[in-house]
Amino acid sequence: MKDFLFIFRGPDYSELNMTAEQSQAAMKKWMDWVGELHGKGQYVAGNPLGKTGKMVGGKKPVITDGPFAEGKELVGGYLIVKADSLEKATELSYGFPDFDKDGSVEVREIIPM
């Protein structure tokens, strides 16, 4: 099996004005999905990402505040999963709990070095 990276993009939960019950229900969906992947031996690792960071770039690296996202989209976290192919990994991403919040998942193979 190969390792694949899921990069999650979507709105910041704090900007969705969700009730406490809605937030708990959303987190339960996440825990259920990750638990299912773990139970099938497909989960490797994953974590949410902080809202702030730094961007470094240029020939003489310049550091700026970041990350910068288009519109309200934020890279909120990642998972590493095991699958036989990109197609199978993509199918695993269908369980992503934030599609209903206009979220998206980028699926990329991790190439061993």
C-alpha positions in Angstrom: 0.0 0.0 0.0 1.0 3.6 -0.6 0.7 6.6 1.6 -1.6 9.5 0.6 -2.0 13.0 2.0 -5.4 14.6 2.4 -5.2 18.4 2.6 -8.4 19.8 4.0 -9.7 23.2 2.9 -12.8 24.9 4.0 -14.2 27.6 6.3 -13.0 28.3 9.8 -15.6 26.8 12.1 -15.5 29.9 14.3 -16.8 31.9 11.4 -19.8 29.6 10.8 -21.7 30.8 13.9 -22.5 27.2 14.9 -24.2 26.4 18.2 -22.4 24.3 20.7 -24.5 21.3 19.7 -23.7 21.8 16.0 -19.9 22.1 16.8 -20.1 18.9 18.8 -22.0 17.1 16.0 -19.4 18.3 13.5 -16.5 17.0 15.7 -18.3 13.7 16.2 -18.5 13.3 12.4 -14.7 13.8 12.2 -14.0 11.4 15.0 -16.3 8.7 13.5 -14.6 9.1 10.1 -11.1 8.9 11.4 -12.1 6.1 13.7 -13.4 4.1 10.7 -10.2 4.7 8.8 -8.2 3.7 11.8 -10.3 0.5 12.3 -9.6 -0.5 8.7 -5.8 0.1 9.1 -5.9 3.0 6.6 -5.2 5.8 9.0 -1.5 6.8 9.5 -1.5 10.2 11.1 -3.3 13.6 11.0 -3.9 16.8 12.8 -5.6 20.1 12.6 -3.4 23.1 11.7 -3.2 26.4 13.6 -4.9 29.5 12.0 -1.7 31.5 11.9 1.8 30.9 10.5 4.5 32.4 8.4 5.2 32.4 4.7 8.8 32.3 3.5 9.8 32.8 -0.1 12.0 34.5 -2.7 15.6 34.3 -3.8 16.6 36.1 -0.6 13.9 34.6 1.6 11.4 37.1 3.0 9.2 36.2 5.9 5.6 37.5 5.9 2.6 36.7 8.1 0.4 34.0 6.7 -0.9 31.7 5.6 -3.0 33.5 3.0 -6.1 31.8 1.6 -8.4 32.8 -1.2 -11.6 34.1 0.1 -12.9 32.3 3.2 -11.0 29.1 2.4 -8.5 27.9 4.9 -6.1 24.9 5.0 -7.4 23.5 8.2 -5.6 20.2 8.6 -4.4 17.0 7.0 -4.5 13.2 7.2 -2.1 10.6 5.9 -3.9 7.4 4.8 -2.9 4.1 3.2 -4.5 3.0 0.0 -3.5 0.9 -3.1 -4.0 3.7 -5.6 -4.9 7.3 -6.0 -8.4 6.2 -7.0 -8.8 4.2 -3.8 -7.4 7.0 -1.7 -9.9 9.4 -3.4 -12.7 7.1 -2.5 -11.6 7.2 1.1 -11.9 11.0 1.0 -15.6 10.7 0.4 -16.1 10.5 4.1 -14.8 14.0 4.7 -17.3 15.5 7.1 -17.1 19.1 5.8 -18.3 18.8 2.3 -21.7 20.2 3.5 -19.7 23.3 4.7 -18.2 23.9 1.2 -15.0 22.1 2.3 -12.8 20.2 -0.1 -10.0 17.6 0.1 -6.9 17.6 -2.0 -5.6 14.0 -2.4 -1.9 13.6 -3.1 0.4 10.5 -3.2 3.4 10.8 -0.8 6.5 9.7 -2.8 9.0 7.9 -0.6 12.6 9.2 -0.8 
